[in-house]
Amino acid sequence: MPRSVLFAVIVVLTRSGIPLAAQVAAPCLERPPEDRPYNRDHLLDMVKSQTPHRAEYLIHTCGVSSPFNSQLESDLREAGAAANVIAAVREAAPKPAVVEKPKPAQGDVRENPSDRLKYVFIPPGTFRMGCSAGDDACRTNEKPAHGVRISKGFWIGQADVTVGAYKRYVSANGRSMPEPPPSNP
């Protein structure tokens, strides 16, 4: 290449705002896409052998296969990584998958590990509460029948709370048992 052309290319690249260290093509581009991201060990080696600008460029170009966590951050700092390099790794690292808990459905039963009682899920919805038409055995507090709307589902115990279950709950939550009621003479 003639010297004048080479000089023109250097001037253009210098004025582009991209550091010269980052302007050389990344070696990972010669590998298949699945082999391009840096694993933890290669990332640490690369950080030690490259300038911060070049390392940042390589991370953005090639990617990172290791998840970002406090141990990797500590290892990067120990390897001499600059703040911009650590930020690039944090950005390029794969994000952990969000595992959603399955939403409870009507009739689901679960055991509470704190009190070891079983609870059943009551979903949101509407129902008719009170005395049914034609029922002659209704009490006063069952009248009049009326619609009830449950706006938010909830869990309710399948059986009465036992003293043993309440003791386990109190123990698990750092509380104390109430005073026993006075006995009858």
Residue, then its C-alpha position, 0 to 999 in steps of 0.5 A: m500500500p502506498r505510504s500516502v494511502l496508509f497515512a490517510v487511513i491512519v488519519v481517518l481512523t484516528r479522527s473516528g473517535i475509536p481508540l487505535a487499540a480497538q480498531v484491529a479486528a477481533p480474533c473471535l470473528e474468525r471462529p463460529p458464532e457459538d465459540r466466540p464468547y469469552n468464558r471466565d478463564h479466557l476473559l481473565d487472560m484477555v483482561k491481563s493481556q489487553t489495554p482497557h479499550r481493546a478489552e472493552y471492544l473485544i467483550h462487546t464484539c465477542g460476548v461473554s459466556s460466564p454469568f456476571n456475579s460478585q466472584l467474577e467481578s472480584d477476579l476481574r479486579e484482581a486481574g487488573a480490569a478497569a471500570n469500563v471493562i467490568a461494566a462491559v462484562r456486566e452488560a455482555a454477560p448472560k442474564p439469569a433466567v427468571v423462573e416464575k412460580p406457577k400461579p395457584a389454581q382453585g383447589d391447590v393444596r400446599e403445606n406451609p413449612s413453618d407450621r406444617l399445616k395444609y392450606v387450600f387456595i381460594p381463587p378470586g371470583t364471586f359466589r352467593m352467600g346465605c340461605s338458599a331459596g326453599d331452605d326452611a332451616c335457615r338461621t337469621n344470620e344467613k338472610p338475606a342471601h347476597g352476592v360476594r366478590i373475592s377480588k384477590g385469591f388467598w390461602i386458607g387452612q384446610a383444618d383447624v390450627t392445632v396447638g402444636a402447629y401454633k407452637r411451630y409457628v411461634s418458634a419459627n417467627g421468634r414470638s412467644m406463646p400466649e398465657p394459658p387461660p385461667s382454669n375453672p375452680 
